[in-house]
Amino acid sequence: MENSNWIDIIFGGAALLIVLSGLFMLFQGIDVMNKKD
């Protein structure tokens, strides 16, 4: 059971990084669109 604990932490951290990077790219795209307008 202890092994699944750090696996959950790793997958949780990876998912969090993916979501954060996705949001960052989304806001960057919005910023670029606003500058063009």
Wavefront OBJ file of the C-alpha trace (Angstrom):
o trace
v 0.000 0.000 0.000
v 2.922 2.370 0.652
v 4.076 2.040 -2.959
v 0.742 3.269 -4.331
v 1.110 6.317 -2.069
v 4.133 7.827 -3.841
v 2.717 6.736 -7.206
v -0.412 8.781 -6.417
v 1.790 11.759 -5.493
v 3.793 11.476 -8.739
v 0.678 11.154 -10.923
v -1.032 13.963 -9.009
v 1.970 16.229 -9.496
v 2.238 15.344 -13.191
v -1.473 16.022 -13.736
v -1.141 19.344 -11.894
v 1.829 20.351 -14.074
v -0.072 19.437 -17.252
v -3.113 21.466 -16.158
v -0.974 24.458 -15.144
v 1.026 24.417 -18.399
v -2.230 24.109 -20.363
v -3.717 27.107 -18.565
v -0.480 29.060 -19.084
v -0.553 28.375 -22.843
v -4.257 29.290 -22.943
v -3.652 32.651 -21.233
v -0.639 33.309 -23.479
v -2.845 32.695 -26.534
v -5.498 35.085 -25.172
v -2.796 37.694 -24.503
v -1.495 37.398 -28.087
v -5.032 37.704 -29.490
v -5.655 40.823 -27.381
v -2.409 42.444 -28.570
v -3.332 41.823 -32.222
v -6.753 43.420 -31.797
l 1 2 3 4 5 6 7 8 9 10 11 12 13 14 15 16 17 18 19 20 21 22 23 24 25 26 27 28 29 30 31 32 33 34 35 36 37
